Amino acid sequence: MTAAAPAAVGTAPLLRVRGLQKWFPVTKGLFSRVVGHVKAVDGIDLDIGRGETVGLVGESGCGKTTAGRAILRLVEPTAGTVAFDGTDVRAAGAEELRALRRRMQIIFQDPYSSLNPRMTVLDIVGEALRVHGIAKGREVEDRVKDLMQQTGLLPRYINRYPHEFSGGQRQRIGIARALALQPDFIVCDEAISALDVSIQAQVINLLRDLQETRNLAYLFISHDLSVVEFLSDRVAVMYLGRIVETARSADLFRNPVHPYTRALLSAITVPDPTRERKRILLPGDPPSPLNPPKGCRFHPRCPLAELPLCSAQEPPTVKAEDGHLVQCHVEQRRLGLTPV
């Protein structure tokens, strides 16, 4: 389990996640006997402060999206605690969870499949306003037009269907829908990965502007490290269901400690043909979350692994510097770090 750095000194975080797990059962046979579990998220800790952006990065299949959805209870967590502004999200009943939904939203990765093709923009964005009893009748239309304007859409398109918009415009509709209930926290699940580069820049700037005006907190899930560096205050690096390193964005990109983080950062494209970057190529493929390795989960691919230590013992969380946490036996010994 990974210790989380505080969101801000002296202030309670808006979101506090401890020991979060999401295991998916694997069944077999006529009677659907459970023969194992896919450990998509396997004990992560995370703090997010008000108005803060925390980036969550890692290879495809490491559990980033599942972690975001488990925090919102879009999938039910297997274990752990999620506290949002002091409220236990996992223990919340139907009415309490309904109230939390107004403050916790998500922007989905795919702007094509996440919008109902049979609903107009008015229906898509205005649905939450009606369901939560915030507005009705003409007031819904007025609020939807205002949200469209805030997200860079022309209000006169309010009665158009999703297929009449470009990919960037559809993502803006998804953002408007997420903002409709005036949330405090939004999970951005690969919110720009399906967009062209020019449109990505527009959506990134939109997210930053909205954060400044509304004091929004983001969990920004992405595999694009350049965007994460630009947007995030802090970054958490995830590998095979666990968070292996957490640090302030500038510290992580300047001085990555975990060998997996170094390998990820070495893959960032540098827009300068005269500048050389040494790429760290990891051998093999990530192990299956159905049967993760014992000890350090990264040790089968780690160029620094020391056996039998790394294969036998799970590495403790150690503090490399203020707010910089890492799980690595080798770096703990090399830097003389003590467990937190």
C-alpha positions in Angstrom: 0.0 0.0 0.0 1.3 3.4 -1.0 1.5 6.3 1.5 0.1 9.5 -0.1 1.7 12.9 0.1 -0.6 15.6 1.6 -2.4 17.8 -0.8 -1.3 20.9 0.9 0.4 21.6 4.2 -2.0 22.4 7.0 -5.2 21.7 5.0 -7.4 18.6 4.7 -7.6 17.2 1.2 -10.8 17.3 -0.7 -10.4 13.6 -1.6 -8.6 11.1 0.5 -8.2 7.5 -0.8 -6.6 4.8 1.3 -5.9 1.1 0.4 -8.3 1.2 -2.6 -8.7 -2.2 -4.3 -10.8 -3.3 -7.2 -10.5 -7.0 -8.0 -12.6 -8.5 -10.8 -13.5 -12.2 -10.2 -12.5 -14.8 -12.9 -15.1 -17.6 -13.1 -14.9 -21.0 -14.7 -17.2 -24.0 -15.4 -20.9 -24.6 -15.4 -21.4 -23.2 -11.9 -19.3 -20.1 -12.5 -16.8 -21.0 -9.8 -14.4 -18.2 -8.9 -10.9 -19.4 -9.8 -9.0 -16.1 -9.4 -9.1 -12.4 -9.5 -7.8 -9.7 -11.8 -6.2 -7.3 -9.4 -6.8 -4.1 -11.5 -6.3 -1.8 -8.5 -4.5 -3.4 -5.6 -4.1 -1.0 -2.6 -3.5 2.6 -3.6 -3.4 5.8 -1.6 -4.1 9.2 -3.0 -4.9 12.7 -1.8 -6.2 15.5 -3.9 -6.7 19.1 -2.6 -9.2 21.7 -3.5 -8.3 23.3 -6.8 -5.5 20.8 -7.4 -4.7 18.7 -10.4 -3.2 15.3 -9.8 -2.0 13.4 -12.8 -2.2 9.6 -12.9 0.1 8.0 -15.4 1.2 4.5 -16.4 1.1 1.9 -19.2 -2.2 0.8 -20.7 -3.7 -1.8 -18.5 -2.1 -0.6 -15.3 -5.4 0.2 -13.6 -5.7 4.0 -14.1 -9.2 4.1 -15.5 -10.5 1.5 -13.0 -9.0 3.6 -10.1 -10.9 6.7 -11.3 -14.1 4.8 -11.6 -13.8 3.1 -8.3 -13.2 6.4 -6.6 -16.5 7.6 -8.0 -18.2 4.3 -7.3 -19.0 3.8 -11.0 -17.6 0.4 -10.2 -17.8 -0.9 -6.6 -14.4 -1.1 -4.9 -13.4 -4.4 -3.4 -11.7 -2.8 -0.3 -10.3 0.4 1.0 -11.8 3.8 1.9 -12.7 6.9 -0.2 -13.5 10.0 1.7 -14.8 13.0 -0.2 -14.8 16.2 1.9 -15.1 14.1 5.0 -17.9 11.8 3.7 -17.3 8.1 3.3 -18.2 7.4 -0.3 -18.1 3.6 0.0 -20.5 3.7 3.0 -22.9 6.3 1.4 -26.5 5.2 1.0 -28.6 5.9 -2.1 -29.6 9.5 -1.1 -26.2 10.4 0.2 -24.6 9.1 -2.9 -27.0 11.0 -5.0 -25.9 14.2 -3.3 -22.3 13.3 -3.8 -22.9 12.8 -7.5 -23.5 16.5 -7.8 -20.0 17.2 -6.5 -18.1 14.4 -8.2 -18.2 14.1 -12.0 -16.3 12.4 -14.9 -15.2 13.3 -18.4 -15.0 10.1 -20.4 -12.2 9.2 -22.8 -14.3 8.5 -25.9 -16.3 11.6 -27.1 -18.1 9.4 -29.6 -19.5 6.5 -27.5 -20.0 8.5 -24.3 -22.9 10.6 -25.8 -26.3 9.2 -26.5 -26.8 9.5 -30.3 -30.6 9.8 -29.9 -30.3 12.8 -27.5 -29.8 16.5 -28.4 -27.3 18.7 -26.6 -30.2 20.1 -24.6 -31.1 16.6 -23.4 -27.6 15.4 -22.8 -26.4 18.4 -20.7 -29.8 19.2 -19.2 -30.6 15.7 -18.0 -28.7 16.1 -14.8 -30.4 19.4 -14.1 -33.8 17.8 -14.3 -32.9 14.6 -12.5 -31.5 16.5 -9.5 -34.3 19.1 -9.5 -32.0 22.0 -10.1 -33.9 23.5 -13.0 -36.9 22.8 -15.2 -38.6 24.1 -18.3 -37.1 27.2 -19.8 -34.5 27.5 -17.1 -32.9 24.2 -18.2 -32.5 25.6 -21.7 -31.0 28.8 -20.4 -28.5 27.0 -18.2 -27.5 24.6 -21.0 -26.8 27.5 -23.4 -24.7 29.2 -20.7 -22.7 26.0 -20.3 -22.2 25.7 -24.0 -20.9 29.2 -24.1 -18.5 28.5 -21.3 -17.1 25.5 -23.1 -16.7 27.1 -26.5 -19.9 25.8 -28.2 -22.4 28.0 -30.0 -25.7 28.1 -28.1 -27.7 28.0 -31.3 -26.5 24.3 -31.7 -28.5 23.3 -28.6 -30.9 21.1 -30.6 -28.3 19.3 -32.6 -27.4 15.6 -32.2 -23.9 14.3 -31.4 -23.3 13.1 -35.0 -23.5 16.7 -36.2 -20.4 17.7 -34.2 -16.7 17.1 -34.6 -14.7 15.1 -32.1 -13.5 18.2 -30.2 -17.0 19.6 -30.1 -18.3 16.4 -28.7 -15.7 16.4 -26.0 -16.8 20.0 -25.1 -20.3 18.6 -24.8 -19.0 16.0 -22.4 -17.2 18.7 -20.4 -20.4 20.8 -20.3 -22.3 17.8 -19.0 -19.7 17.3 -16.3 -20.0 21.0 -15.2 -23.8 21.1 -15.2 -24.1 20.3 -11.5 -21.3 22.6 -10.5 -19.0 19.9 -9.1 -15.9 20.3 -6.9 -14.0 17.3 -8.4 -13.8 15.9 -11.9 -12.1 12.7 -13.1 -10.7 13.4 -16.5 -10.3 9.9 -18.0 -8.0 10.3 -21.0 -10.1 13.3 -21.8 -8.0 14.4 -24.8 -6.5 11.2 -26.1 -9.1 10.8 -28.9 -8.7 14.3 -30.2 -6.4 15.9 -32.8 -3.4 17.7 -31.5 -4.7 21.2 -32.3 -8.0 20.3 -30.6 -6.2 18.9 -27.6 -4.6 22.2 -27.0 -8.0 24.0 -27.0 -9.5 21.4 -24.5 -6.4 21.6 -22.2 -6.7 25.4 -22.1 -10.4 25.1 -21.5 -9.8 22.8 -18.5 -7.3 25.1 -17.0 -9.6 28.2 -17.4 -12.5 26.3 -15.8 -10.3 25.2 -12.9 -9.2 28.8 -12.2 -12.8 30.2 -12.3 -14.5 27.3 -10.4 -11.6 26.1 -8.1 -12.1 22.6 -9.5 -10.0 19.6 -8.5 -9.0 17.2 -11.2 -7.7 13.6 -11.3 -6.2 13.8 -14.7 -5.7 10.2 -16.1 -3.4 10.1 -19.1 -0.6 8.4 -20.9 0.6 11.6 -22.5 3.3 12.7 -20.1 3.9 16.1 -21.8 0.3 17.1 -21.1 0.5 15.7 -17.6 3.6 17.8 -16.9 1.8 20.9 -18.2 -1.5 20.4 -16.3 -0.6 18.7 -13.1 0.4 20.0 -9.7 1.4 16.5 -8.5 1.8 13.2 -10.4 1.3 9.6 -9.3 2.9 6.8 -11.4 1.0 3.6 -11.5 2.3 0.1 -12.4 0.2 -3.1 -12.3 -2.4 -1.9 -9.9 -0.1 0.0 -7.5 1.2 3.5 -7.2 5.0 3.3 -7.3 6.0 7.0 -7.1 4.2 10.2 -6.2 5.7 13.7 -6.3 5.2 17.3 -7.3 5.1 17.6 -11.1 8.3 19.6 -11.4 10.2 17.3 -9.0 9.1 14.1 -10.8 10.1 15.3 -14.2 13.3 16.8 -13.0 14.4 14.0 -10.7 12.5 10.7 -11.2 13.6 8.1 -8.6 11.8 4.9 -9.5 13.3 3.0 -12.5 9.8 2.5 -14.0 9.2 6.3 -13.9 12.6 6.9 -15.5 11.7 4.5 -18.3 8.4 6.3 -18.9 9.9 9.7 -19.0 12.6 8.5 -21.4 9.9 7.9 -24.0 8.7 11.6 -24.1 9.3 13.1 -27.5 11.7 16.0 -27.5 10.9 18.7 -30.2 14.5 19.3 -30.9 16.4 17.2 -33.5 19.8 18.2 -32.2 19.0 17.1 -28.6 19.6 13.4 -27.9 17.6 11.4 -25.3 18.6 8.0 -24.2 15.6 5.7 -24.4 15.3 3.1 -21.6 13.7 0.0 -23.2 12.1 -2.4 -20.7 12.3 -6.1 -21.5 9.2 -8.2 -21.9 5.6 -7.2 -21.3 3.8 -6.2 -18.1 2.9 -9.3 -16.1 -0.8 -10.3 -15.9 -2.8 -8.6 -13.1 -4.4 -12.0 -12.7 -1.2 -13.3 -11.2 1.1 -10.4 -10.3 4.7 -11.2 -9.3 5.6 -11.5 -5.7 7.8 -8.9 -4.0 8.2 -5.8 -6.2 5.8 -6.1 -9.1 8.3 -4.3 -11.4 11.3 -6.6 -10.7 10.9 -9.0 -13.7 11.4 -5.9 -16.0 13.6 -3.8 -13.8 17.2 -3.2 -15.0 18.3 -2.5 -11.3 16.5 -5.5 -9.7 18.5 -7.2 -6.9 17.5 -10.8 -6.3 16.3 -12.3 -4.1 15.4 -9.1 -2.2 13.2 -7.6 -5.0 11.5 -10.8 -5.8 10.7 -11.8 -2.2 9.7 -8.6 -0.4 7.3 -5.9 -1.3 9.2 -2.6 -1.2 8.2 -0.1 1.5 7.2 3.5 0.8 10.1 5.8 1.4 10.4 9.6 1.1 13.1 10.8 -1.3 12.4 14.5 -0.5 9.5 16.6 0.8 6.3 15.2 -0.8 8.3 12.8 -3.0 7.3 9.2 -2.2 8.6 6.1 -3.9 8.5 2.3 -3.6 11.9 0.7 -4.5 14.4 -1.4 -2.5 17.3 -0.4 -4.7 16.8 3.3 -4.4 16.0 3.0 -0.7 19.5 1.5 -0.2 21.3 3.7 -2.7 19.9 7.0 -1.2 19.8 5.8 2.4 16.1 6.4 2.7 13.9 5.3 5.6 10.3 4.1 5.3 7.6 6.6 6.0 
